[in-house]
Amino acid sequence: MEQHIRANAELVRRVAREELGETVDYDEAGVRWLDEYLNTQREVAVADVKERLPNTLGAFLGECIRQQYGGLWLNDPAMGWAVKISERLTVNPFGKVQKQLTSAEGESVLSFFGTIKILQAQSVAPARRWWQFW
């Protein structure tokens, strides 16, 4: 299944290049393009297309996350296919894409991508007791 996910991510890059004239990579600029593309698709895509887009666009977002922050694809019992970045941090790129496609209220794959660095740091930092100030 992981090969299928990566193939879908590459499909997004190829379609962006060949049909939309955009070169996107697995980095923050690629996620910025994805964020704008999702906002456009939320307004213009028909319901059938909105149902299928998370499979490919979520794969692209997941590969951006995986390549930027490390991690691996896994089939999480609660989330389905997700990117495990550390023992304490697993993210669901497919769900995030779906949310942005269906809701304009505060949903953004770009802000999600940016918060992962903070979450990653928190997930590996030792927990401080509430009463310790140093």
N, C-alpha and C positions, 0 to 999 in steps of 0.2 A: 504494500500500500504506500509505503514511503516513496517508492519510485514513481508511483502515480501522482502523488502530491507534488513532487519536484517537476514532473512533466507538465502538470497544470501551471505551476509557477513560470516555467519557461514559455508556455503557451501565452501567458499574459504578456511577457516581454516581447515575444514575436508579434503578436497582434498589435501591441502598442507601437512597435517600430514600423511594421508593414502597412497597417491600416490607419493608424492615427498619426504617424510621423513623429513619434516620441521615442527616444531612447531611454529606457529605464533600467536601473540596476538594483541590486539588493542592498540599498542603503537608505538614508534619511530622505534624499531627494526622490527616490523611487516611491517611498511612502507618502511624500508630499503630493506627488502626481496621483497616486492612488486615492488619497483623500479628496482631491478635487474631482477626480473621475467618479467616485462614489456619490458625491454631492450632485453631480450632473445626472447620473443614472437614477438617483432617487426621484428626480423630477420628470425624467423622460421615458424611462424603461417601463414596459408593460409587466404585469404581475408574473407571467411565466419567466421572463428574463430575470427578474429580481429573485426568483426562486433558484435559478441556476448559477447566478453570478457568485454567490459566496463560495462555491466549490473551487472555482479558479482563482478569484481575487483573494480569498482567504489563504490559499496555498502560496500566493505571491507574498502576502503580508507575513505569513509564517516563515517563509524563507528569508525575508528581510530581517526578521527578528532573530532567527537562528544564526544567520551569517554575521549579523552585527553584534549580538550579545552571547553567542555560543548556544549550546543546548542541542537537543535532539528531538525528533518527532517521536511521539508515543501515543498509543491508544489509551487514553485515560478513562477509567470507568465512569466518571461523573461528567466529563466534558466531551468525550469522543476524541478525535484526533487533535492533538495539542502539541505545543512546544514546551518541553521541560528544560528550563534554564538552570535551575539548581534544585537541591532537595526540597527547598521550601517555596519555589516559584515555578509554576506552570501556567501558561497563558493559552487562551483559545482564540486564535486569529479568525477562524471561521465565524464564530459567534459575534465577534466585534464587527466584522464586515456586514453581517446580517443586520445588526443593530443600526449601523450607519445608513444602510439602504432603506430601512423602514422608519427611522425616526430622525428628524432634524434636531431634536432637542439635546444638545450637549454631546452628541456622539461624533467622535472623530478618531480615525485610525492613526492620524498623525500625533495627536495628544497622547493616545494610548501608547504608541511607539516611544514617545519621549519619556513617559513615566516609567517605562520598564527599567531604565538605568537606575532610577531612584529605588524602585522595588528590588532590583537585583542587589544593590548595596545593602538594603535593609535585610534582605533574605540571608545574607552571609555574615552580617555583623552580629556579634554576640548580643543577646538581649540584655539590656540594662535593667536592673531592678528600679522600680519607681522611686525609691528613696535615695538612690545614688546620684550625686550631682557631678561626679568626676569620672 
